[in-house]
Amino acid sequence: MQHSVLFDMEPRGLPLSEKLLPQHLKELGYSTHLVGKWHLGFFKKEYLPLNRGFDSHLGFWTGRIDHFDHVSMEKGTWGTDFRRGFDIAHDLYGQYVTDIFTEESVKIIRAHNQSTPLFLTIAHSAVHSSNPPDPIRAPHRLVETFRGIEDLQRQKFAAVLSKLDTSVGAVTAALSAAGMLENTLLIFTTDNGGAAAGFNDNVGSNWPLRGVKNTLWEGGVRGAGLVWGASLPRGSLVTDAVQVCDWLPTIYRAAGGDVSTLGAIDGVDVWGALAEARSMPPPRALLHNIDDIWGSAAITVDQWKLVKGTNHNGTWDGWYGPDGREGSYDVDAVYKSPAGVVLQKGGYMPDKETVLALREQATVSCKNVTPVPCEPLQAPCLFNIQEDPCEMRNLADEYPEVLQMLLSRLQEFNRTAVPPGNFPYDSSGDPKHWGRVFTNFGDYLPISV
């Protein structure tokens, strides 16, 4: 799965040989629900959420949709993509997608039989780009409340994010009302860095990190994450590197599973670091990617990061704002936020001094780094990612032995790599053949075009 993304008309999906987290949790007695984006393959029913461990799914199968009409546009074609299970959710046409996902999540929580544990994944479409004609969409009246932001696209982005904040608050409130909050683990995380400065027609910001989504710079691979639980240490910051594949063993452990039964997996259990503020497992090599088609790769070992080659021919290798840090931080807004209000009522919110201290600790700064140019298309680059998370100072010439060590580790990984699983588009999947709806076209006879 290492090259590009899974496009809508490709006859493939995440291999069925992979056992997913909801399948593991089902064996522990969990009810499992997915609300939102799937994007792991839909050309056959066996690849879809209801056949991969989820009891229910409301959302979309492709990579992006319009936030109001739920149409997906890709590679010169278009079709509706909104499903309730296997069925098309025509009744939800015109409703704002974040509101739909919020209402469905609250409904699941309210209806849940608490004699069994609940696993709920809410994969929001916010703040992902929509379709090219209007890539950032939010209700107009909400956009108008952000007129203090000069850039119109950033106004709209703020409105999209505001809806997401409201959603998190509504879900937290629903858990509290159902008496479930105290025994719930909440994880808020992203799958990649932001699309900034017009990348993917969006206006996110990774400042002061380098690069954007779909690059191997820290701005593409480093994301925001928050874990909350009533029994977890409050006001603590985990500074060790946690990789997305660590969620499976960590959540499985938190759910009461025996991680040793998971077999050979890439992730490690970091529950101890989260629940008991203990040190992480021994440092390991974090392979960010090896894409031999685009000629890019990156790996981090301890404090050292190697960047070899780059994506997009280097056109997105810079630093992109806005930084959004002018003026003082409004800590009161955190307490007045929908989730903040719920947590205050339960006595779970840390004091303001702790909030400000956490923000200070989590803020990335590279002001004291002396730049040394890096041109990854010409030669591999080396960074001390702990001292220089902004990837401003290329240390390849200063530490040639470290550079060679990382190149060797990268080569070791590449020896075990299998070819990317990309397939050419199958014209049978074009929504024009299916009433302008994206469907599981592989389950039907091929269409002659």
RAZI-V560414 format. One record per backbone hydrogen bond with DSSP energy under -0.5 kcal/mol. NH is the residue of the N-H (numbers start at 1). CO is the residue of the C=O. E is the energy in kcal/mol with one decimal. If there is no record, write none. Layout:
[[NH;CO;E] [NH;CO;E]]
This chain:
[[4;2;-0.6] [7;5;-0.8] [10;7;-1.6] [11;424;-0.6] [12;10;-1.9] [14;40;-2.9] [18;15;-1.9] [20;18;-0.6] [23;20;-0.8] [24;20;-1.8] [25;21;-2.5] [26;22;-2.0] [27;23;-1.1] [28;24;-0.5] [28;25;-0.9] [29;26;-1.7] [30;25;-2.2] [31;117;-2.7] [33;119;-2.4] [34;56;-2.2] [35;121;-2.8] [36;58;-2.8] [37;123;-2.4] [38;60;-1.6] [39;61;-1.1] [43;12;-0.5] [47;44;-1.9] [48;45;-1.9] [51;48;-2.1] [52;49;-1.8] [54;49;-2.1] [55;32;-2.7] [56;32;-0.8] [58;34;-1.5] [59;83;-2.4] [60;36;-0.7] [66;71;-1.9] [70;66;-1.1] [72;79;-3.1] [74;77;-2.3] [77;74;-1.5] [79;72;-1.7] [80;436;-3.0] [81;70;-2.7] [83;59;-3.6] [84;87;-3.0] [85;57;-3.1] [85;83;-0.6] [87;84;-1.8] [89;82;-2.5] [90;88;-1.5] [92;89;-1.5] [93;90;-1.9] [94;68;-1.8] [95;92;-2.0] [97;67;-2.3] [100;96;-2.0] [101;97;-2.4] [102;98;-2.1] [103;99;-2.7] [104;100;-2.4] [105;101;-2.1] [106;102;-2.5] [107;103;-2.1] [108;104;-2.3] [109;105;-2.1] [110;106;-2.6] [111;107;-2.1] [112;108;-0.8] [112;109;-0.7] [114;112;-0.8] [116;113;-1.9] [119;31;-2.9] [121;33;-2.6] [122;120;-0.5] [123;35;-2.8] [123;121;-0.7] [124;122;-1.1] [128;125;-2.2] [130;135;-2.9] [134;131;-1.4] [135;132;-0.6] [137;135;-0.5] [142;139;-0.6] [143;139;-2.0] [144;140;-2.1] [145;141;-0.6] [145;142;-0.9] [146;143;-1.9] [147;144;-1.2] [149;146;-2.0] [150;148;-0.5] [155;151;-2.0] [156;152;-2.3] [157;153;-2.4] [158;154;-2.4] [159;155;-1.8] [160;156;-2.4] [161;157;-2.5] [162;158;-2.3] [163;159;-1.9] [164;160;-1.4] [165;161;-2.4] [166;162;-2.3] [167;163;-2.0] [168;164;-2.4] [169;165;-2.2] [170;166;-2.4] [171;167;-2.5] [172;168;-2.2] [173;169;-2.5] [174;170;-2.3] [175;171;-2.2] [176;172;-2.1] [177;173;-2.8] [178;174;-1.7] [179;176;-1.5] [180;175;-2.8] [181;175;-1.1] [183;180;-1.1] [184;181;-1.8] [186;184;-0.6] [186;228;-3.1] [187;185;-0.5] [188;226;-3.0] [189;187;-0.5] [190;224;-1.0] [193;220;-2.2] [196;194;-0.9] [197;204;-0.8] [198;202;-2.3] [199;196;-2.5] [201;198;-2.1] [202;199;-1.6] [204;195;-3.0] [206;320;-1.0] [207;320;-0.6] [209;206;-2.6] [211;318;-3.7] [213;194;-1.8] [215;212;-1.1] [219;210;-2.9] [220;217;-2.1] [221;217;-1.6] [222;218;-2.7] [223;221;-0.6] [226;188;-2.5] [228;186;-2.9] [232;229;-1.6] [233;274;-0.5] [236;233;-0.5] [239;237;-0.7] [242;240;-0.5] [246;243;-2.4] [247;244;-1.4] [249;245;-0.6] [250;246;-2.0] [251;247;-3.1] [252;248;-2.3] [253;249;-2.2] [254;250;-2.3] [255;251;-2.0] [256;253;-1.7] [257;252;-2.9] [259;257;-0.8] [261;258;-2.0] [262;259;-1.9] [263;260;-0.7] [265;263;-1.1] [270;268;-0.6] [273;270;-0.5] [274;270;-1.4] [275;271;-3.5] [276;272;-1.9] [278;272;-1.8] [286;300;-3.4] [287;285;-0.8] [288;286;-0.7] [288;298;-2.0] [289;298;-1.3] [291;296;-3.2] [292;290;-0.7] [295;291;-1.4] [296;291;-2.0] [297;308;-2.1] [298;289;-1.9] [299;306;-1.7] [300;286;-2.4] [301;304;-2.7] [304;301;-2.5] [305;383;-2.6] [306;299;-3.0] [307;381;-2.3] [308;297;-3.0] [309;307;-0.5] [309;376;-1.1] [314;311;-1.9] [315;312;-2.1] [316;311;-0.5] [317;314;-1.2] [320;209;-0.6] [331;329;-1.5] [333;330;-0.8] [334;330;-0.6] [334;331;-0.8] [335;331;-1.2] [336;332;-1.8] [337;333;-0.7] [337;334;-0.6] [341;337;-2.6] [342;338;-1.4] [343;339;-2.4] [344;340;-2.2] [345;341;-1.9] [346;342;-1.4] [347;344;-1.5] [348;343;-3.1] [349;343;-0.6] [355;351;-1.9] [356;352;-2.6] [357;353;-2.1] [358;354;-2.6] [359;355;-2.3] [360;356;-2.1] [361;357;-2.4] [362;358;-2.4] [363;359;-1.2] [369;366;-1.5] [371;369;-0.6] [372;392;-2.0] [378;375;-2.1] [379;375;-1.9] [381;307;-2.7] [383;305;-2.3] [385;303;-2.4] [385;383;-1.1] [386;303;-0.6] [388;384;-2.6] [391;388;-2.0] [394;372;-1.8] [394;392;-0.7] [395;382;-3.5] [395;393;-0.6] [399;395;-2.3] [403;399;-2.1] [404;400;-2.3] [405;401;-1.9] [406;402;-2.3] [407;403;-2.2] [408;404;-2.2] [409;405;-2.1] [410;406;-2.5] [411;407;-2.0] [412;408;-2.1] [413;409;-2.1] [414;410;-2.2] [415;411;-1.4] [416;412;-0.6] [416;413;-1.2] [417;414;-0.9] [426;9;-2.7] [427;425;-0.7] [429;426;-2.5] [430;427;-1.5] [433;430;-2.4] [434;431;-1.8] [436;431;-2.4] [437;431;-0.8] [438;80;-2.3] [441;439;-2.2] [442;43;-2.4] [443;43;-0.5] [443;440;-1.8] [444;441;-1.5]]
